[in-house]
Amino acid sequence: MEFSNPNQFKKIKKLEGAENSEDIWDIYEFDKIKNQIEKQTSFNIKELIDKDESIVEFQECLSKTRSFCDEVSKDFKQQFLCLLDQYRKERRQIPQKIIDYLSEKDFIFPNFIIAVREQAQKLLEEYGFQEEINNQDLLLVFQLPKPLAKFWWKGGADSWGGESIDIEDRAIEWGHFYRELLPIIWETQGRYEDEKGLDFYRINEIGEHDPEKYYYIWKMSEW
């Protein structure tokens, strides 16, 4: 095909999506990145516990809380990878650069902070809460990976949640992943309460979240 006007070529190229990075998709590269993520065992779990601090009073609670964070992180990663794979096959291609970015920044994992005593109190004050933490309790902060924390409302209208916006696959529906992944937290929390005697006392109210800092804040103790 010949074009007498160079602008015609640019127009056709744009309409056909040749300049759209989301049209570039290499299946081998995705599988390679997926395999790399699956091998990762370092979770995004941060502990604010001073080295010289005695943790005898809450050693058992700390051990169970660490186990909860590890289990949620492992299941979250596995399910997120499955959802990404299913989504790109059935709904919309995801740009390779986004898959790479998720891997490089560990955004395939949720984030946890475990804090005690003064460190826990400072964290609560930073977040704007007045709750008191005693010497036997732990503070556990859960936060979603950044894409889900910031764009939880993008899509997922076919799942639960009245505040989601149906974007009809015009962009990546991070809200779809958000709504499919959150039940992992609830189910694991319920099991740890029933089977391990761990008490999750929620500090932030329902619907009270900060995309930059926290999704759930719990005061942890044993029944």
Secondary structure, DSSP 8 states (H G I E B T S, - for coil): ---SSHHHHHHHHHHTTTT-GGG---HHHHHHHHHHHHH----EEEEE--TT---GGGHHHHHHHHHHHHHHHHHHHHHHHHHHHHHHHHT----HHHHHHHHHTTTTS-EEEEEEHHHHHHHHHHHT------TT-EEEEEE--HHHHHSTTBS-TTSS-TT-B--TTSS--HHHHHHHHHHHHHHHHHHHHHHH-EEEEE-S-TT--BTTTBSEEEEEEE-
